[in-house]
Amino acid sequence: MSIDYKTYWRKSGLKKDWGNIFLNIVNQHKPKVFLEVGVFCGVTARNVCELLNIIHSGNFKYVGIDLFGDKANEDEKVPNYLKKQIFSNPIKNLFYNIILRENLNSYESVQKFLKKFSKNITLIKGNSNKILQHLEIENIDFAFLDGGHSFETVLNDLNLLFDKISLKKSAIILCDDYEDADYITGVKRAVDQFVKEKKLKFEIIEKRFAKITI
């Protein structure tokens, strides 16, 4: 299967080869129930849905959690690509920010962008540390953590996920920005502490992703 991560003319944290590396990891495990924390503009969500739709002939589920424009906690380290919504490409900037006046990180924009898979997706607006406490996620096969990047937020998300999916065999938690962003150290600290406490195996992929096997 040819895998090609597309940006769909929207902003994404996975640029260049990172998107293809990510999709190859997902393709390797072929999850039927996928959770993403940190949806941003929905580009990764769309790529995941396109891939799982092919693999499972439409029989899959995607759940996405994001603040969708709400203010993050003050202690959060925000990735550089999230800080500016203005496109460097003047045509994109004109189209989205001036003509459409569309916030691509809004709940409405992402929902519209994923309309093709409306029967398969569930988008939830809010703080993952609160939502994961009550969300039914026992059937999650694969979770992609790319939401809050502070030590406390990442560790809390990891523990909440573990408490609910630890009984499922071969579930995967993939954390972004483990080593790639040197100005974000909370993710690495949280992952290292989590796997040590839970005695779990994990793999560092391309000095960016941490893949934890539950």
RODO-2510 file (C-alpha; in nm, 4 decimals, decimal comma):
residues 214
     n   res          X          Y          Z
     1     m     0,0000     0,0000     0,0000
     2     s     0,1363     0,3418    -0,0961
     3     i     0,1199     0,5790     0,2017
     4     d     0,1453     0,9510     0,1452
     5     y     0,0683     1,2024     0,4203
     6     k    -0,1254     1,4948     0,2741
     7     t    -0,1587     1,8395     0,4317
     8     y    -0,4738     1,9357     0,2365
     9     w    -0,3616     2,2997     0,2258
    10     r    -0,3931     2,3265     0,6042
    11     k    -0,1456     2,3644     0,8912
    12     s    -0,0024     2,0490     1,0448
    13     g     0,2600     1,9646     1,3046
    14     l     0,3737     1,6675     1,0950
    15     k     0,5584     1,8151     0,7993
    16     k     0,7834     1,6714     0,5303
    17     d     0,8707     1,3091     0,6065
    18     w     0,7278     1,3069     0,9607
    19     g     0,3742     1,2515     0,8358
    20     n     0,4730     0,9473     0,6331
    21     i     0,6679     0,8035     0,9262
    22     f     0,3616     0,8510     1,1449
    23     l     0,1247     0,6864     0,8940
    24     n     0,3589     0,3919     0,8537
    25     i     0,3465     0,3363     1,2302
    26     v    -0,0344     0,3443     1,2230
    27     n    -0,0421     0,1126     0,9208
    28     q     0,1844    -0,1333     1,0989
    29     h    -0,0683    -0,1757     1,3829
    30     k    -0,3910    -0,1267     1,1821
    31     p    -0,6107    -0,0079     1,4708
    32     k    -0,9888    -0,0104     1,4417
    33     v    -1,0459     0,2426     1,7213
    34     f    -0,8109     0,5410     1,7121
    35     l    -0,7812     0,8228     1,9674
    36     e    -0,6023     1,1499     1,8975
    37     v    -0,5340     1,4056     2,1704
    38     g    -0,4446     1,7323     2,0009
    39     v    -0,6371     1,7506     1,6727
    40     f    -0,5188     2,1018     1,5744
    41     c    -0,6519     2,1648     1,2197
    42     g    -0,7552     1,8054     1,1566
    43     v    -0,4841     1,7129     0,9051
    44     t    -0,3553     1,4113     1,0957
    45     a    -0,7140     1,3076     1,1684
    46     r    -0,8012     1,3186     0,7978
    47     n    -0,4938     1,1146     0,7033
    48     v    -0,5691     0,8555     0,9710
    49     c    -0,9319     0,8269     0,8604
    50     e    -0,8339     0,7883     0,4955
    51     l    -0,5892     0,5121     0,5868
    52     l    -0,8167     0,3227     0,8265
    53     n    -1,1049     0,3527     0,5833
    54     i    -0,9016     0,1582     0,3272
    55     i    -0,7657    -0,0962     0,5749
    56     h    -1,1013    -0,1748     0,7390
    57     s    -1,3370    -0,1034     0,4488
    58     g    -1,5078     0,1774     0,6380
    59     n    -1,5444    -0,0132     0,9656
    60     f    -1,3360     0,1984     1,2038
    61     k    -1,3771     0,4681     1,4688
    62     y    -1,1822     0,7883     1,5271
    63     v    -1,2070     0,9995     1,8446
    64     g    -1,0390     1,3406     1,8589
    65     i    -0,9922     1,5682     2,1616
    66     d    -0,8755     1,9277     2,1352
    67     l    -0,9229     2,2698     2,2927
    68     f    -1,0306     2,3912     1,9462
    69     g    -0,9253     2,7483     2,0094
    70     d    -0,9844     2,7691     2,3836
    71     k    -0,6942     2,8986     2,5911
    72     a    -0,4420     2,6441     2,7172
    73     n    -0,3103     2,6383     3,0718
    74     e    -0,0383     2,8943     3,1402
    75     d     0,2185     2,6234     3,2211
    76     e     0,1882     2,4646     2,8771
    77     k     0,4790     2,4732     2,6339
    78     v     0,3173     2,5478     2,3005
    79     p     0,4825     2,4008     1,9861
    80     n     0,6000     2,6676     1,7437
    81     y     0,3558     2,5658     1,4705
    82     l     0,0634     2,6385     1,7041
    83     k     0,1703     2,9903     1,7925
    84     k     0,0938     3,1523     1,4572
    85     q    -0,2202     3,0951     1,2565
    86     i    -0,0928     3,3165     0,9736
    87     f     0,0285     3,1183     0,6726
    88     s     0,3725     3,1915     0,5323
    89     n     0,2202     3,1194     0,1916
    90     p     0,0476     3,4498     0,0940
    91     i    -0,2136     3,2706    -0,1198
    92     k    -0,3181     3,0457     0,1695
    93     n    -0,3211     3,3424     0,4042
    94     l    -0,5427     3,5381     0,1645
    95     f    -0,7789     3,2442     0,1112
    96     y    -0,8312     3,1349     0,4725
    97     n    -0,7671     3,4423     0,6850
    98     i    -0,8988     3,7189     0,4623
    99     i    -1,1515     3,5704     0,2199
   100     l    -1,2999     3,2875     0,4270
   101     r    -1,2080     3,4356     0,7682
   102     e    -1,1903     3,0778     0,8905
   103     n    -1,0074     2,9611     1,2021
   104     l    -0,8810     2,6215     1,0875
   105     n    -0,8401     2,5099     1,4488
   106     s    -1,2052     2,5742     1,5347
   107     y    -1,4394     2,2848     1,6106
   108     e    -1,6647     2,3861     1,3209
   109     s    -1,3806     2,4023     1,0688
   110     v    -1,2367     2,0637     1,1639
   111     q    -1,5804     1,9031     1,1687
   112     k    -1,6468     2,0351     0,8184
   113     f    -1,3036     1,9182     0,7023
   114     l    -1,3767     1,5630     0,8271
   115     k    -1,7342     1,5558     0,6951
   116     k    -1,6490     1,2670     0,4612
   117     f    -1,6123     1,0451     0,7692
   118     s    -1,8915     1,1937     0,9818
   119     k    -2,0267     0,8450     1,0657
   120     n    -1,6887     0,7305     1,1912
   121     i    -1,5663     1,0270     1,3941
   122     t    -1,6327     1,1841     1,7323
   123     l    -1,4807     1,5243     1,8066
   124     i    -1,4743     1,6486     2,1660
   125     k    -1,3853     2,0025     2,2709
   126     g    -1,2105     2,0483     2,6020
   127     n    -0,9128     1,9655     2,8240
   128     s    -0,7948     1,6064     2,7809
   129     n    -0,7067     1,5772     3,1503
   130     k    -1,0767     1,6197     3,2296
   131     i    -1,2337     1,4463     2,9289
   132     l    -1,0311     1,1255     2,9585
   133     q    -1,1613     1,0754     3,3121
   134     h    -1,5130     1,0119     3,1814
   135     l    -1,4670     0,9038     2,8202
   136     e    -1,5408     0,5418     2,7307
   137     i    -1,2111     0,4443     2,5697
   138     e    -1,1698     0,0818     2,6751
   139     n    -1,1745    -0,0321     2,3111
   140     i    -0,8991     0,2045     2,1969
   141     d    -0,6331     0,0207     1,9934
   142     f    -0,4095     0,3190     1,9269
   143     a    -0,3777     0,6566     2,1000
   144     f    -0,1770     0,9463     1,9570
   145     l    -0,0821     1,2016     2,2238
   146     d    -0,0023     1,5445     2,0825
   147     g    -0,2069     1,7720     2,3057
   148     g    -0,0727     1,9542     2,6104
   149     h     0,3065     1,9320     2,6291
   150     s     0,3717     2,0102     2,9948
   151     f     0,5067     1,7331     3,2185
   152     e     0,1917     1,7315     3,4326
   153     t    -0,0518     1,7193     3,1400
   154     v     0,1313     1,4444     2,9512
   155     l     0,1798     1,2282     3,2586
   156     n    -0,1845     1,2675     3,3575
   157     d    -0,3040     1,1798     3,0057
   158     l    -0,0804     0,8722     3,0027
   159     n    -0,2062     0,7513     3,3395
   160     l    -0,5710     0,8059     3,2460
   161     l    -0,5216     0,6132     2,9220
   162     f    -0,3396     0,3317     3,0979
   163     d    -0,6109     0,2919     3,3598
   164     k    -0,8721     0,2352     3,0887
   165     i    -0,6919     0,0418     2,8170
   166     s    -0,4357    -0,1588     3,0141
   167     l    -0,6481    -0,4725     2,9951
   168     k    -0,6445    -0,4630     2,6150
   169     k    -0,3667    -0,6629     2,4542
   170     s    -0,1192    -0,4807     2,2302
   171     a    -0,2699    -0,1335     2,2602
   172     i    -0,0316     0,1411     2,1488
   173     i     0,0244     0,4932     2,2820
   174     l     0,2323     0,7096     2,0505
   175     c     0,3653     1,0372     2,1931
   176     d     0,4827     1,3182     1,9668
   177     d     0,7706     1,5585     2,0441
   178     y     0,9569     1,3141     2,2694
   179     e     1,2981     1,4339     2,1486
   180     d     1,2467     1,6438     1,8369
   181     a     1,1632     1,9738     2,0088
   182     d     1,4498     2,0686     2,2398
   183     y     1,2496     2,3534     2,3918
   184     i     0,9809     2,1064     2,5045
   185     t     1,1175     1,8781     2,7761
   186     g     0,7970     1,7875     2,9586
   187     v     0,6979     1,5121     2,7151
   188     k     1,0237     1,3192     2,7533
   189     r     1,0212     1,3513     3,1318
   190     a     0,6608     1,2339     3,1524
   191     v     0,7101     0,9371     2,9194
   192     d     1,0273     0,8265     3,0975
   193     q     0,8603     0,8394     3,4381
   194     f     0,5427     0,6689     3,3133
   195     v     0,7122     0,3689     3,1492
   196     k     0,9394     0,3251     3,4498
   197     e     0,6507     0,3257     3,6981
   198     k     0,4314     0,0970     3,4858
   199     k     0,7227    -0,1252     3,3762
   200     l     0,6306    -0,0892     3,0103
   201     k     0,8276    -0,1273     2,6902
   202     f     0,8720     0,1705     2,4637
   203     e     1,0570     0,2555     2,1458
   204     i     1,1966     0,5883     2,0290
   205     i     1,1278     0,6366     1,6591
   206     e     1,3384     0,8745     1,4496
   207     k     1,4297     1,0758     1,7602
   208     r     1,0787     1,2221     1,7713
   209     f     0,8067     0,9705     1,8571
   210     a     0,7857     0,7509     2,1676
   211     k     0,5839     0,4341     2,1009
   212     i     0,4600     0,2712     2,4195
   213     t     0,3173    -0,0812     2,4130
   214     i     0,0480    -0,1440     2,6726
***
